[in-house]
Amino acid sequence: MSTFHIEECHKQRIREICDLFANAPGELINVLHKTQGELGFLPEEVQREIARNLGISVAHVYGVVTFYSFFTMTPKGRHAISVCMGTACYVRGAEKIVDELKDQLGIKVGGVTEDGEFSLDCLRCVGACGLAPVMLIGDKVYGRVEARDIKEILKSYQG
């Protein structure tokens, strides 16, 4: 799955997160969400550690991670960009937004820039159809985005 090597500090933090949710198997999604928030992604070794702490199978953890599009097994950029490809966004030009981002960043969907600053992904639906097309950078939502806006938006994230 990945070349990530889990270190003792990661294991300790995962134990703390699992403890926070009383090591309850029913809290798996919360544990995964918090862990991904801290580590940035959920590679195989992290999933194994979570399974061990919650007393559930790795297959169960993997199934949840791969079912929900929010979770990722690959590292993301410091500024993770997601473009909504739901019907309203797609009809209103989301594909042009994605193409412009690929050109500006020099990466494909699913990629990370060489400097690790940006990653690019697509989502099924953000639930902000009235603002279509919608793009997220981290938790910030950009609505009614046009391809000509991309350069300025990206510039605001570059140090």
C-alpha positions in Angstrom: 0.0 0.0 0.0 2.6 2.6 1.0 6.2 3.1 2.0 5.3 5.0 5.2 7.2 3.7 8.2 5.3 4.2 11.5 7.5 5.5 14.3 6.9 5.1 18.1 5.7 8.7 18.3 3.0 7.9 15.7 2.0 4.8 17.6 1.7 6.8 20.8 -0.4 9.5 19.2 -2.7 6.9 17.7 -3.1 5.2 21.1 -4.0 8.6 22.6 -6.6 9.2 19.9 -8.1 5.8 20.4 -8.2 6.4 24.1 -9.9 9.7 23.5 -12.8 7.6 22.0 -12.6 4.9 24.7 -11.1 2.4 22.2 -14.6 1.7 21.1 -14.9 0.0 17.7 -18.0 2.0 17.0 -15.9 5.2 17.0 -13.8 4.1 14.1 -14.8 6.9 11.8 -14.0 9.5 14.6 -10.7 7.9 15.2 -9.8 7.9 11.5 -10.9 11.5 11.1 -8.8 12.7 14.1 -5.8 10.6 13.0 -5.9 11.8 9.5 -6.2 15.3 10.8 -2.9 14.8 12.7 -0.9 12.7 10.3 -2.4 14.0 7.0 -3.2 10.6 5.6 -3.9 7.0 6.6 -1.3 4.6 5.2 -1.4 0.8 5.9 0.8 0.9 9.0 -1.5 3.5 10.6 -4.6 1.5 9.8 -2.9 -1.6 11.4 -2.2 0.4 14.5 -5.8 1.7 14.7 -7.1 -1.8 14.2 -4.9 -3.2 17.0 -6.0 -0.4 19.4 -9.7 -0.8 18.7 -9.6 -4.6 18.6 -11.0 -4.9 15.1 -9.7 -6.3 11.8 -7.4 -4.4 9.5 -9.8 -5.4 6.7 -12.6 -3.5 8.5 -10.5 -0.4 8.9 -9.4 -0.6 5.3 -13.0 -1.0 4.2 -14.0 2.2 5.9 -11.0 4.2 4.7 -11.6 3.2 1.1 -15.4 3.6 1.2 -15.4 7.2 2.4 -13.9 9.7 -0.1 -12.8 12.0 2.7 -10.2 9.5 3.9 -6.9 9.2 2.0 -4.1 6.7 2.0 -1.7 9.0 0.2 -0.1 12.2 1.5 -1.7 15.5 0.5 -0.1 18.9 0.0 0.0 21.5 2.7 -2.9 23.1 0.9 -5.2 20.3 -0.3 -7.4 21.5 -3.2 -10.6 19.7 -3.9 -12.9 20.5 -6.8 -16.6 19.5 -6.6 -17.7 17.4 -9.6 -21.3 17.1 -8.6 -23.9 17.7 -11.2 -24.4 21.4 -10.6 -20.7 22.1 -10.4 -19.9 20.0 -13.4 -22.6 21.7 -15.5 -21.3 25.1 -14.5 -17.7 24.5 -15.5 -15.9 22.5 -12.8 -14.0 20.6 -15.5 -12.5 23.9 -16.7 -11.5 24.7 -13.1 -9.7 21.3 -12.8 -7.9 21.9 -16.1 -6.7 25.3 -15.0 -5.5 23.9 -11.7 -3.6 21.1 -13.4 -2.0 23.7 -15.7 -1.1 26.2 -12.9 0.2 23.5 -10.5 1.8 21.2 -13.1 0.1 18.1 -11.5 -2.6 15.6 -12.4 -5.7 15.0 -10.2 -4.5 12.9 -7.3 -1.0 14.5 -7.5 1.0 16.7 -5.2 3.3 19.5 -6.3 7.1 18.8 -6.0 7.4 21.3 -3.2 4.5 19.6 -1.3 2.5 22.8 -1.1 -0.5 21.8 -3.1 -2.4 18.6 -3.9 -5.4 18.3 -6.3 -8.4 16.0 -5.9 -12.0 15.9 -7.1 -15.1 15.3 -4.8 -18.5 13.9 -5.7 -20.5 16.7 -4.0 -19.8 19.4 -1.5 -23.5 20.2 -0.9 -23.1 23.9 -1.9 -24.9 23.6 -5.3 -26.1 27.2 -5.2 -22.4 28.3 -5.3 -21.4 26.1 -8.2 -18.8 25.5 -9.3 -17.2 25.0 -5.9 -13.5 24.5 -5.0 -12.1 23.9 -1.5 -8.6 24.6 -0.3 -8.4 23.0 3.1 -11.6 24.0 4.8 -12.1 27.2 2.9 -14.9 27.1 0.3 -14.6 29.1 -3.0 -17.9 29.5 -4.8 -18.8 30.5 -8.3 -15.1 30.0 -9.3 -14.0 30.7 -12.8 -10.8 29.5 -14.5 -9.5 33.1 -14.6 -9.7 33.2 -10.8 -7.4 30.3 -10.1 -4.1 32.2 -10.5 -5.0 34.8 -7.9 -6.5 32.2 -5.5 -3.3 30.1 -5.6 -1.1 33.2 -5.2 -2.8 33.9 -1.9 -1.5 30.6 -0.6 2.1 31.0 -1.7 4.5 32.4 0.8 
